[in-house]
Amino acid sequence: MGVYDIYILCDECFDVHRIGTGITLEDGPANKQSIDEAYAGKKLPSDIASLLNNDFQCPNTGKSIVEKDNSQVFLVPVVFI
Ligand SMILES: [Zn+2]
């Protein structure tokens, strides 16, 4: 299992923003991976699904974003056991 920070590649400014931190996943990847790769053919964990349902405000442009492209959402392990 691991504890992850969640980042998105922003459609507005093309920078990477952290949208979540300290998410525990039983079946997460050992290394940085996009969620479409990490959960190909599997159901997304509810913690991530609910995070992606929320609007996120881009700190550079101030626009709100809803990220729908799972290849632009990344899991970065903080702790991996
Ligand atoms: Zn942005």
PDB file of the backbone (N, CA, C, O) and the ligand in Angstrom, with CONECT records:
HET     ZN  A 101       1
ATOM      1  N   MET A   1       0.840  -1.200   0.000  1.00  0.00           N
ATOM      2  CA  MET A   1       0.000   0.000   0.000  1.00  0.00           C
ATOM      3  C   MET A   1       0.870   1.244   0.000  1.00  0.00           C
ATOM      4  O   MET A   1       2.077   1.170   0.229  1.00  0.00           O
ATOM      5  N   GLY A   2       0.261   2.366  -0.253  1.00  0.00           N
ATOM      6  CA  GLY A   2       1.032   3.600  -0.301  1.00  0.00           C
ATOM      7  C   GLY A   2       0.182   4.805   0.064  1.00  0.00           C
ATOM      8  O   GLY A   2      -1.046   4.744   0.117  1.00  0.00           O
ATOM      9  N   VAL A   3       0.883   5.896   0.312  1.00  0.00           N
ATOM     10  CA  VAL A   3       0.241   7.189   0.524  1.00  0.00           C
ATOM     11  C   VAL A   3       0.700   8.094  -0.614  1.00  0.00           C
ATOM     12  O   VAL A   3       1.886   8.165  -0.935  1.00  0.00           O
ATOM     13  N   TYR A   4      -0.263   8.780  -1.209  1.00  0.00           N
ATOM     14  CA  TYR A   4      -0.011   9.490  -2.458  1.00  0.00           C
ATOM     15  C   TYR A   4      -0.416  10.952  -2.386  1.00  0.00           C
ATOM     16  O   TYR A   4      -1.368  11.333  -1.704  1.00  0.00           O
ATOM     17  N   ASP A   5       0.354  11.761  -3.126  1.00  0.00           N
ATOM     18  CA  ASP A   5      -0.110  13.086  -3.499  1.00  0.00           C
ATOM     19  C   ASP A   5      -0.654  12.982  -4.928  1.00  0.00           C
ATOM     20  O   ASP A   5      -0.163  12.192  -5.735  1.00  0.00           O
ATOM     21  N   ILE A   6      -1.666  13.785  -5.222  1.00  0.00           N
ATOM     22  CA  ILE A   6      -2.310  13.736  -6.528  1.00  0.00           C
ATOM     23  C   ILE A   6      -2.045  15.051  -7.253  1.00  0.00           C
ATOM     24  O   ILE A   6      -2.289  16.131  -6.715  1.00  0.00           O
ATOM     25  N   TYR A   7      -1.550  14.946  -8.462  1.00  0.00           N
ATOM     26  CA  TYR A   7      -1.234  16.114  -9.280  1.00  0.00           C
ATOM     27  C   TYR A   7      -2.020  16.054 -10.575  1.00  0.00           C
ATOM     28  O   TYR A   7      -2.338  14.974 -11.073  1.00  0.00           O
ATOM     29  N   ILE A   8      -2.332  17.228 -11.119  1.00  0.00           N
ATOM     30  CA  ILE A   8      -2.916  17.271 -12.464  1.00  0.00           C
ATOM     31  C   ILE A   8      -2.038  18.141 -13.360  1.00  0.00           C
ATOM     32  O   ILE A   8      -1.386  19.084 -12.912  1.00  0.00           O
ATOM     33  N   LEU A   9      -2.050  17.784 -14.640  1.00  0.00           N
ATOM     34  CA  LEU A   9      -1.468  18.652 -15.654  1.00  0.00           C
ATOM     35  C   LEU A   9      -2.576  19.621 -16.054  1.00  0.00           C
ATOM     36  O   LEU A   9      -3.609  19.218 -16.589  1.00  0.00           O
ATOM     37  N   CYS A  10      -2.345  20.891 -15.790  1.00  0.00           N
ATOM     38  CA  CYS A  10      -3.400  21.901 -15.926  1.00  0.00           C
ATOM     39  C   CYS A  10      -3.663  22.244 -17.390  1.00  0.00           C
ATOM     40  O   CYS A  10      -2.735  22.512 -18.153  1.00  0.00           O
ATOM     41  N   ASP A  11      -4.949  22.233 -17.773  1.00  0.00           N
ATOM     42  CA  ASP A  11      -5.320  22.593 -19.142  1.00  0.00           C
ATOM     43  C   ASP A  11      -5.206  24.089 -19.402  1.00  0.00           C
ATOM     44  O   ASP A  11      -5.134  24.517 -20.554  1.00  0.00           O
ATOM     45  N   GLU A  12      -5.188  24.876 -18.348  1.00  0.00           N
ATOM     46  CA  GLU A  12      -5.177  26.333 -18.505  1.00  0.00           C
ATOM     47  C   GLU A  12      -3.762  26.880 -18.668  1.00  0.00           C
ATOM     48  O   GLU A  12      -3.511  27.702 -19.550  1.00  0.00           O
ATOM     49  N   CYS A  13      -2.839  26.430 -17.823  1.00  0.00           N
ATOM     50  CA  CYS A  13      -1.497  27.010 -17.845  1.00  0.00           C
ATOM     51  C   CYS A  13      -0.408  25.988 -18.167  1.00  0.00           C
ATOM     52  O   CYS A  13       0.770  26.334 -18.256  1.00  0.00           O
ATOM     53  N   PHE A  14      -0.812  24.717 -18.340  1.00  0.00           N
ATOM     54  CA  PHE A  14       0.118  23.648 -18.707  1.00  0.00           C
ATOM     55  C   PHE A  14       1.205  23.419 -17.663  1.00  0.00           C
ATOM     56  O   PHE A  14       2.248  22.830 -17.948  1.00  0.00           O
ATOM     57  N   ASP A  15       0.942  23.893 -16.457  1.00  0.00           N
ATOM     58  CA  ASP A  15       1.802  23.595 -15.334  1.00  0.00           C
ATOM     59  C   ASP A  15       1.181  22.396 -14.600  1.00  0.00           C
ATOM     60  O   ASP A  15       0.097  21.933 -14.954  1.00  0.00           O
ATOM     61  N   VAL A  16       1.873  21.913 -13.594  1.00  0.00           N
ATOM     62  CA  VAL A  16       1.374  20.784 -12.818  1.00  0.00           C
ATOM     63  C   VAL A  16       0.970  21.292 -11.443  1.00  0.00           C
ATOM     64  O   VAL A  16       1.746  21.986 -10.786  1.00  0.00           O
ATOM     65  N   HIS A  17      -0.237  20.953 -11.001  1.00  0.00           N
ATOM     66  CA  HIS A  17      -0.731  21.419  -9.705  1.00  0.00           C
ATOM     67  C   HIS A  17      -1.095  20.238  -8.816  1.00  0.00           C
ATOM     68  O   HIS A  17      -1.627  19.229  -9.279  1.00  0.00           O
ATOM     69  N   ARG A  18      -0.801  20.386  -7.550  1.00  0.00           N
ATOM     70  CA  ARG A  18      -1.207  19.347  -6.603  1.00  0.00           C
ATOM     71  C   ARG A  18      -2.651  19.600  -6.187  1.00  0.00           C
ATOM     72  O   ARG A  18      -2.983  20.697  -5.738  1.00  0.00           O
ATOM     73  N   ILE A  19      -3.507  18.601  -6.333  1.00  0.00           N
ATOM     74  CA  ILE A  19      -4.914  18.778  -5.958  1.00  0.00           C
ATOM     75  C   ILE A  19      -5.296  17.945  -4.745  1.00  0.00           C
ATOM     76  O   ILE A  19      -6.381  18.117  -4.189  1.00  0.00           O
ATOM     77  N   GLY A  20      -4.416  17.046  -4.334  1.00  0.00           N
ATOM     78  CA  GLY A  20      -4.748  16.228  -3.168  1.00  0.00           C
ATOM     79  C   GLY A  20      -3.482  15.727  -2.526  1.00  0.00           C
ATOM     80  O   GLY A  20      -2.450  15.594  -3.184  1.00  0.00           O
ATOM     81  N   THR A  21      -3.560  15.449  -1.247  1.00  0.00           N
ATOM     82  CA  THR A  21      -2.377  14.971  -0.542  1.00  0.00           C
ATOM     83  C   THR A  21      -2.785  13.982   0.536  1.00  0.00           C
ATOM     84  O   THR A  21      -3.877  14.066   1.099  1.00  0.00           O
ATOM     85  N   GLY A  22      -1.888  13.042   0.814  1.00  0.00           N
ATOM     86  CA  GLY A  22      -2.143  12.097   1.893  1.00  0.00           C
ATOM     87  C   GLY A  22      -3.239  11.101   1.600  1.00  0.00           C
ATOM     88  O   GLY A  22      -3.939  10.660   2.511  1.00  0.00           O
ATOM     89  N   ILE A  23      -3.399  10.733   0.315  1.00  0.00           N
ATOM     90  CA  ILE A  23      -4.424   9.759  -0.073  1.00  0.00           C
ATOM     91  C   ILE A  23      -3.834   8.350   0.058  1.00  0.00           C
ATOM     92  O   ILE A  23      -2.824   8.039  -0.575  1.00  0.00           O
ATOM     93  N   THR A  24      -4.449   7.515   0.862  1.00  0.00           N
ATOM     94  CA  THR A  24      -3.971   6.140   1.049  1.00  0.00           C
ATOM     95  C   THR A  24      -4.659   5.222   0.045  1.00  0.00           C
ATOM     96  O   THR A  24      -5.885   5.204  -0.059  1.00  0.00           O
ATOM     97  N   LEU A  25      -3.851   4.460  -0.692  1.00  0.00           N
ATOM     98  CA  LEU A  25      -4.385   3.513  -1.670  1.00  0.00           C
ATOM     99  C   LEU A  25      -3.794   2.138  -1.414  1.00  0.00           C
ATOM    100  O   LEU A  25      -2.581   1.990  -1.261  1.00  0.00           O
ATOM    101  N   GLU A  26      -4.661   1.131  -1.369  1.00  0.00           N
ATOM    102  CA  GLU A  26      -4.194  -0.241  -1.135  1.00  0.00           C
ATOM    103  C   GLU A  26      -3.461  -0.797  -2.352  1.00  0.00           C
ATOM    104  O   GLU A  26      -2.539  -1.601  -2.213  1.00  0.00           O
ATOM    105  N   ASP A  27      -3.867  -0.370  -3.533  1.00  0.00           N
ATOM    106  CA  ASP A  27      -3.358  -0.982  -4.765  1.00  0.00           C
ATOM    107  C   ASP A  27      -2.716   0.049  -5.687  1.00  0.00           C
ATOM    108  O   ASP A  27      -2.745  -0.094  -6.910  1.00  0.00           O
ATOM    109  N   GLY A  28      -2.136   1.088  -5.090  1.00  0.00           N
ATOM    110  CA  GLY A  28      -1.496   2.135  -5.896  1.00  0.00           C
ATOM    111  C   GLY A  28      -0.140   1.710  -6.428  1.00  0.00           C
ATOM    112  O   GLY A  28       0.428   0.720  -5.966  1.00  0.00           O
ATOM    113  N   PRO A  29       0.387   2.456  -7.403  1.00  0.00           N
ATOM    114  CA  PRO A  29       1.670   2.120  -8.018  1.00  0.00           C
ATOM    115  C   PRO A  29       2.869   2.476  -7.132  1.00  0.00           C
ATOM    116  O   PRO A  29       2.760   3.317  -6.239  1.00  0.00           O
ATOM    117  N   ALA A  30       4.019   1.824  -7.386  1.00  0.00           N
ATOM    118  CA  ALA A  30       5.243   2.082  -6.614  1.00  0.00           C
ATOM    119  C   ALA A  30       5.925   3.371  -7.043  1.00  0.00           C
ATOM    120  O   ALA A  30       6.661   3.983  -6.269  1.00  0.00           O
ATOM    121  N   ASN A  31       5.676   3.778  -8.282  1.00  0.00           N
ATOM    122  CA  ASN A  31       6.302   4.979  -8.826  1.00  0.00           C
ATOM    123  C   ASN A  31       5.233   5.893  -9.394  1.00  0.00           C
ATOM    124  O   ASN A  31       4.079   5.498  -9.557  1.00  0.00           O
ATOM    125  N   LYS A  32       5.638   7.135  -9.698  1.00  0.00           N
ATOM    126  CA  LYS A  32       4.702   8.088 -10.295  1.00  0.00           C
ATOM    127  C   LYS A  32       4.018   7.466 -11.512  1.00  0.00           C
ATOM    128  O   LYS A  32       4.677   6.903 -12.386  1.00  0.00           O
ATOM    129  N   GLN A  33       2.710   7.574 -11.555  1.00  0.00           N
ATOM    130  CA  GLN A  33       1.967   6.982 -12.668  1.00  0.00           C
ATOM    131  C   GLN A  33       0.661   7.736 -12.840  1.00  0.00           C
ATOM    132  O   GLN A  33       0.081   8.224 -11.870  1.00  0.00           O
ATOM    133  N   SER A  34       0.198   7.829 -14.090  1.00  0.00           N
ATOM    134  CA  SER A  34      -1.107   8.447 -14.299  1.00  0.00           C
ATOM    135  C   SER A  34      -2.199   7.474 -13.859  1.00  0.00           C
ATOM    136  O   SER A  34      -1.991   6.261 -13.830  1.00  0.00           O
ATOM    137  N   ILE A  35      -3.365   8.025 -13.517  1.00  0.00           N
ATOM    138  CA  ILE A  35      -4.412   7.123 -13.016  1.00  0.00           C
ATOM    139  C   ILE A  35      -5.011   6.266 -14.126  1.00  0.00           C
ATOM    140  O   ILE A  35      -5.568   5.205 -13.844  1.00  0.00           O
ATOM    141  N   ASP A  36      -4.910   6.701 -15.377  1.00  0.00           N
ATOM    142  CA  ASP A  36      -5.441   5.816 -16.428  1.00  0.00           C
ATOM    143  C   ASP A  36      -4.539   4.590 -16.609  1.00  0.00           C
ATOM    144  O   ASP A  36      -5.015   3.526 -17.005  1.00  0.00           O
ATOM    145  N   GLU A  37      -3.240   4.733 -16.322  1.00  0.00           N
ATOM    146  CA  GLU A  37      -2.341   3.573 -16.357  1.00  0.00           C
ATOM    147  C   GLU A  37      -2.487   2.735 -15.086  1.00  0.00           C
ATOM    148  O   GLU A  37      -2.584   1.509 -15.140  1.00  0.00           O
ATOM    149  N   ALA A  38      -2.500   3.418 -13.952  1.00  0.00           N
ATOM    150  CA  ALA A  38      -2.520   2.701 -12.675  1.00  0.00           C
ATOM    151  C   ALA A  38      -3.823   1.922 -12.482  1.00  0.00           C
ATOM    152  O   ALA A  38      -3.836   0.869 -11.845  1.00  0.00           O
ATOM    153  N   TYR A  39      -4.921   2.452 -13.040  1.00  0.00           N
ATOM    154  CA  TYR A  39      -6.226   1.814 -12.831  1.00  0.00           C
ATOM    155  C   TYR A  39      -6.869   1.395 -14.135  1.00  0.00           C
ATOM    156  O   TYR A  39      -8.095   1.376 -14.244  1.00  0.00           O
ATOM    157  N   ALA A  40      -6.055   1.058 -15.131  1.00  0.00           N
ATOM    158  CA  ALA A  40      -6.591   0.557 -16.405  1.00  0.00           C
ATOM    159  C   ALA A  40      -7.430  -0.690 -16.134  1.00  0.00           C
ATOM    160  O   ALA A  40      -6.949  -1.651 -15.532  1.00  0.00           O
ATOM    161  N   GLY A  41      -8.667  -0.670 -16.575  1.00  0.00           N
ATOM    162  CA  GLY A  41      -9.534  -1.837 -16.406  1.00  0.00           C
ATOM    163  C   GLY A  41     -10.033  -2.053 -14.989  1.00  0.00           C
ATOM    164  O   GLY A  41     -10.716  -3.038 -14.709  1.00  0.00           O
ATOM    165  N   LYS A  42      -9.690  -1.127 -14.088  1.00  0.00           N
ATOM    166  CA  LYS A  42     -10.146  -1.254 -12.700  1.00  0.00           C
ATOM    167  C   LYS A  42     -10.968  -0.029 -12.329  1.00  0.00           C
ATOM    168  O   LYS A  42     -10.909   1.010 -12.987  1.00  0.00           O
ATOM    169  N   LYS A  43     -11.725  -0.177 -11.271  1.00  0.00           N
ATOM    170  CA  LYS A  43     -12.537   0.933 -10.787  1.00  0.00           C
ATOM    171  C   LYS A  43     -11.623   1.913 -10.042  1.00  0.00           C
ATOM    172  O   LYS A  43     -10.757   1.506  -9.268  1.00  0.00           O
ATOM    173  N   LEU A  44     -11.831   3.198 -10.288  1.00  0.00           N
ATOM    174  CA  LEU A  44     -11.044   4.198  -9.560  1.00  0.00           C
ATOM    175  C   LEU A  44     -11.409   4.168  -8.079  1.00  0.00           C
ATOM    176  O   LEU A  44     -12.580   4.027  -7.729  1.00  0.00           O
ATOM    177  N   PRO A  45     -10.409   4.298  -7.214  1.00  0.00           N
ATOM    178  CA  PRO A  45     -10.720   4.384  -5.778  1.00  0.00           C
ATOM    179  C   PRO A  45     -11.634   5.589  -5.516  1.00  0.00           C
ATOM    180  O   PRO A  45     -11.504   6.632  -6.157  1.00  0.00           O
ATOM    181  N   SER A  46     -12.545   5.427  -4.576  1.00  0.00           N
ATOM    182  CA  SER A  46     -13.536   6.477  -4.331  1.00  0.00           C
ATOM    183  C   SER A  46     -12.884   7.785  -3.888  1.00  0.00           C
ATOM    184  O   SER A  46     -13.398   8.861  -4.196  1.00  0.00           O
ATOM    185  N   ASP A  47     -11.755   7.713  -3.168  1.00  0.00           N
ATOM    186  CA  ASP A  47     -11.060   8.937  -2.747  1.00  0.00           C
ATOM    187  C   ASP A  47     -10.628   9.776  -3.945  1.00  0.00           C
ATOM    188  O   ASP A  47     -10.723  11.003  -3.926  1.00  0.00           O
ATOM    189  N   ILE A  48     -10.158   9.102  -4.975  1.00  0.00           N
ATOM    190  CA  ILE A  48      -9.691   9.821  -6.167  1.00  0.00           C
ATOM    191  C   ILE A  48     -10.878  10.290  -6.988  1.00  0.00           C
ATOM    192  O   ILE A  48     -10.895  11.421  -7.474  1.00  0.00           O
ATOM    193  N   ALA A  49     -11.868   9.426  -7.142  1.00  0.00           N
ATOM    194  CA  ALA A  49     -13.055   9.803  -7.909  1.00  0.00           C
ATOM    195  C   ALA A  49     -13.714  11.046  -7.309  1.00  0.00           C
ATOM    196  O   ALA A  49     -14.120  11.947  -8.042  1.00  0.00           O
ATOM    197  N   SER A  50     -13.820  11.097  -5.990  1.00  0.00           N
ATOM    198  CA  SER A  50     -14.484  12.258  -5.384  1.00  0.00           C
ATOM    199  C   SER A  50     -13.609  13.503  -5.493  1.00  0.00           C
ATOM    200  O   SER A  50     -14.125  14.611  -5.634  1.00  0.00           O
ATOM    201  N   LEU A  51     -12.297  13.329  -5.429  1.00  0.00           N
ATOM    202  CA  LEU A  51     -11.384  14.465  -5.625  1.00  0.00           C
ATOM    203  C   LEU A  51     -11.568  15.062  -7.024  1.00  0.00           C
ATOM    204  O   LEU A  51     -11.571  16.281  -7.189  1.00  0.00           O
ATOM    205  N   LEU A  52     -11.720  14.192  -8.026  1.00  0.00           N
ATOM    206  CA  LEU A  52     -11.836  14.658  -9.411  1.00  0.00           C
ATOM    207  C   LEU A  52     -13.213  15.229  -9.714  1.00  0.00           C
ATOM    208  O   LEU A  52     -13.392  15.916 -10.719  1.00  0.00           O
ATOM    209  N   ASN A  53     -14.185  14.951  -8.852  1.00  0.00           N
ATOM    210  CA  ASN A  53     -15.510  15.540  -9.049  1.00  0.00           C
ATOM    211  C   ASN A  53     -15.555  16.998  -8.623  1.00  0.00           C
ATOM    212  O   ASN A  53     -16.461  17.737  -9.007  1.00  0.00           O
ATOM    213  N   ASN A  54     -14.583  17.405  -7.835  1.00  0.00           N
ATOM    214  CA  ASN A  54     -14.564  18.785  -7.360  1.00  0.00           C
ATOM    215  C   ASN A  54     -13.875  19.700  -8.366  1.00  0.00           C
ATOM    216  O   ASN A  54     -12.934  19.297  -9.049  1.00  0.00           O
ATOM    217  N   ASP A  55     -14.354  20.923  -8.446  1.00  0.00           N
ATOM    218  CA  ASP A  55     -13.631  21.946  -9.199  1.00  0.00           C
ATOM    219  C   ASP A  55     -12.319  22.219  -8.506  1.00  0.00           C
ATOM    220  O   ASP A  55     -12.186  22.068  -7.292  1.00  0.00           O
ATOM    221  N   PHE A  56     -11.360  22.621  -9.301  1.00  0.00           N
ATOM    222  CA  PHE A  56     -10.074  22.998  -8.754  1.00  0.00           C
ATOM    223  C   PHE A  56      -9.708  24.333  -9.369  1.00  0.00           C
ATOM    224  O   PHE A  56      -9.906  24.545 -10.565  1.00  0.00           O
ATOM    225  N   GLN A  57      -9.173  25.237  -8.557  1.00  0.00           N
ATOM    226  CA  GLN A  57      -8.815  26.549  -9.099  1.00  0.00           C
ATOM    227  C   GLN A  57      -7.341  26.598  -9.474  1.00  0.00           C
ATOM    228  O   GLN A  57      -6.470  26.330  -8.646  1.00  0.00           O
ATOM    229  N   CYS A  58      -7.072  26.941 -10.723  1.00  0.00           N
ATOM    230  CA  CYS A  58      -5.688  27.083 -11.176  1.00  0.00           C
ATOM    231  C   CYS A  58      -5.057  28.278 -10.479  1.00  0.00           C
ATOM    232  O   CYS A  58      -5.580  29.389 -10.566  1.00  0.00           O
ATOM    233  N   PRO A  59      -3.932  28.068  -9.784  1.00  0.00           N
ATOM    234  CA  PRO A  59      -3.309  29.183  -9.052  1.00  0.00           C
ATOM    235  C   PRO A  59      -2.675  30.219  -9.974  1.00  0.00           C
ATOM    236  O   PRO A  59      -2.406  31.341  -9.544  1.00  0.00           O
ATOM    237  N   ASN A  60      -2.438  29.868 -11.208  1.00  0.00           N
ATOM    238  CA  ASN A  60      -1.803  30.809 -12.139  1.00  0.00           C
ATOM    239  C   ASN A  60      -2.801  31.660 -12.899  1.00  0.00           C
ATOM    240  O   ASN A  60      -2.547  32.840 -13.140  1.00  0.00           O
ATOM    241  N   THR A  61      -3.935  31.082 -13.281  1.00  0.00           N
ATOM    242  CA  THR A  61      -4.911  31.839 -14.074  1.00  0.00           C
ATOM    243  C   THR A  61      -6.162  32.183 -13.268  1.00  0.00           C
ATOM    244  O   THR A  61      -6.938  33.046 -13.677  1.00  0.00           O
ATOM    245  N   GLY A  62      -6.368  31.524 -12.134  1.00  0.00           N
ATOM    246  CA  GLY A  62      -7.563  31.761 -11.334  1.00  0.00           C
ATOM    247  C   GLY A  62      -8.806  31.092 -11.877  1.00  0.00           C
ATOM    248  O   GLY A  62      -9.880  31.215 -11.288  1.00  0.00           O
ATOM    249  N   LYS A  63      -8.683  30.383 -12.997  1.00  0.00           N
ATOM    250  CA  LYS A  63      -9.846  29.713 -13.586  1.00  0.00           C
ATOM    251  C   LYS A  63     -10.115  28.396 -12.870  1.00  0.00           C
ATOM    252  O   LYS A  63      -9.201  27.755 -12.352  1.00  0.00           O
ATOM    253  N   SER A  64     -11.374  28.011 -12.853  1.00  0.00           N
ATOM    254  CA  SER A  64     -11.659  26.716 -12.241  1.00  0.00           C
ATOM    255  C   SER A  64     -11.610  25.628 -13.309  1.00  0.00           C
ATOM    256  O   SER A  64     -11.978  25.831 -14.466  1.00  0.00           O
ATOM    257  N   ILE A  65     -11.151  24.498 -12.877  1.00  0.00           N
ATOM    258  CA  ILE A  65     -10.867  23.383 -13.769  1.00  0.00           C
ATOM    259  C   ILE A  65     -11.582  22.166 -13.221  1.00  0.00           C
ATOM    260  O   ILE A  65     -11.636  21.964 -12.008  1.00  0.00           O
ATOM    261  N   VAL A  66     -12.136  21.346 -14.122  1.00  0.00           N
ATOM    262  CA  VAL A  66     -12.544  20.003 -13.739  1.00  0.00           C
ATOM    263  C   VAL A  66     -11.766  19.076 -14.662  1.00  0.00           C
ATOM    264  O   VAL A  66     -12.000  19.046 -15.870  1.00  0.00           O
ATOM    265  N   GLU A  67     -10.855  18.333 -14.090  1.00  0.00           N
ATOM    266  CA  GLU A  67      -9.999  17.466 -14.917  1.00  0.00           C
ATOM    267  C   GLU A  67     -10.741  16.180 -15.247  1.00  0.00           C
ATOM    268  O   GLU A  67     -11.109  15.419 -14.352  1.00  0.00           O
ATOM    269  N   LYS A  68     -10.962  15.938 -16.551  1.00  0.00           N
ATOM    270  CA  LYS A  68     -11.700  14.738 -16.975  1.00  0.00           C
ATOM    271  C   LYS A  68     -10.793  13.724 -17.658  1.00  0.00           C
ATOM    272  O   LYS A  68     -11.207  12.595 -17.918  1.00  0.00           O
ATOM    273  N   ASP A  69      -9.563  14.121 -17.948  1.00  0.00           N
ATOM    274  CA  ASP A  69      -8.666  13.233 -18.683  1.00  0.00           C
ATOM    275  C   ASP A  69      -7.763  12.508 -17.695  1.00  0.00           C
ATOM    276  O   ASP A  69      -6.856  13.107 -17.118  1.00  0.00           O
ATOM    277  N   ASN A  70      -8.013  11.227 -17.504  1.00  0.00           N
ATOM    278  CA  ASN A  70      -7.276  10.477 -16.480  1.00  0.00           C
ATOM    279  C   ASN A  70      -5.792  10.319 -16.797  1.00  0.00           C
ATOM    280  O   ASN A  70      -5.001  10.000 -15.909  1.00  0.00           O
ATOM    281  N   SER A  71      -5.408  10.536 -18.049  1.00  0.00           N
ATOM    282  CA  SER A  71      -3.979  10.455 -18.374  1.00  0.00           C
ATOM    283  C   SER A  71      -3.245  11.708 -17.922  1.00  0.00           C
ATOM    284  O   SER A  71      -2.015  11.755 -17.966  1.00  0.00           O
ATOM    285  N   GLN A  72      -3.992  12.734 -17.485  1.00  0.00           N
ATOM    286  CA  GLN A  72      -3.368  13.970 -16.998  1.00  0.00           C
ATOM    287  C   GLN A  72      -3.470  14.110 -15.487  1.00  0.00           C
ATOM    288  O   GLN A  72      -3.247  15.186 -14.934  1.00  0.00           O
ATOM    289  N   VAL A  73      -3.806  13.020 -14.836  1.00  0.00           N
ATOM    290  CA  VAL A  73      -3.878  12.993 -13.369  1.00  0.00           C
ATOM    291  C   VAL A  73      -2.834  11.982 -12.887  1.00  0.00           C
ATOM    292  O   VAL A  73      -2.833  10.829 -13.318  1.00  0.00           O
ATOM    293  N   PHE A  74      -1.952  12.422 -11.995  1.00  0.00           N
ATOM    294  CA  PHE A  74      -0.820  11.586 -11.604  1.00  0.00           C
ATOM    295  C   PHE A  74      -0.832  11.274 -10.116  1.00  0.00           C
ATOM    296  O   PHE A  74      -1.146  12.114  -9.273  1.00  0.00           O
ATOM    297  N   LEU A  75      -0.475  10.021  -9.833  1.00  0.00           N
ATOM    298  CA  LEU A  75      -0.271   9.574  -8.456  1.00  0.00           C
ATOM    299  C   LEU A  75       1.228   9.628  -8.182  1.00  0.00           C
ATOM    300  O   LEU A  75       2.018   9.059  -8.934  1.00  0.00           O
ATOM    301  N   VAL A  76       1.616  10.300  -7.122  1.00  0.00           N
ATOM    302  CA  VAL A  76       3.026  10.354  -6.747  1.00  0.00           C
ATOM    303  C   VAL A  76       3.146   9.780  -5.328  1.00  0.00           C
ATOM    304  O   VAL A  76       2.632  10.369  -4.377  1.00  0.00           O
ATOM    305  N   PRO A  77       3.827   8.631  -5.185  1.00  0.00           N
ATOM    306  CA  PRO A  77       3.918   8.027  -3.865  1.00  0.00           C
ATOM    307  C   PRO A  77       4.780   8.854  -2.916  1.00  0.00           C
ATOM    308  O   PRO A  77       5.884   9.269  -3.269  1.00  0.00           O
ATOM    309  N   VAL A  78       4.273   9.087  -1.727  1.00  0.00           N
ATOM    310  CA  VAL A  78       5.008   9.773  -0.670  1.00  0.00           C
ATOM    311  C   VAL A  78       5.610   8.711   0.258  1.00  0.00           C
ATOM    312  O   VAL A  78       6.745   8.821   0.722  1.00  0.00           O
ATOM    313  N   VAL A  79       4.799   7.684   0.503  1.00  0.00           N
ATOM    314  CA  VAL A  79       5.225   6.537   1.292  1.00  0.00           C
ATOM    315  C   VAL A  79       4.754   5.312   0.526  1.00  0.00           C
ATOM    316  O   VAL A  79       3.601   5.252   0.099  1.00  0.00           O
ATOM    317  N   PHE A  80       5.624   4.346   0.351  1.00  0.00           N
ATOM    318  CA  PHE A  80       5.180   3.117  -0.306  1.00  0.00           C
ATOM    319  C   PHE A  80       5.744   1.943   0.456  1.00  0.00           C
ATOM    320  O   PHE A  80       6.952   1.855   0.679  1.00  0.00           O
ATOM    321  N   ILE A  81       4.858   1.035   0.857  1.00  0.00           N
ATOM    322  CA  ILE A  81       5.265  -0.113   1.672  1.00  0.00           C
ATOM    323  C   ILE A  81       5.004  -1.395   0.899  1.00  0.00           C
ATOM    324  O   ILE A  81       5.275  -2.486   1.402  1.00  0.00           O
TER     325      ILE A  81
HETATM  326 ZN    ZN A 101      -2.898  25.934 -13.942  1.00  0.00          ZN2+
END
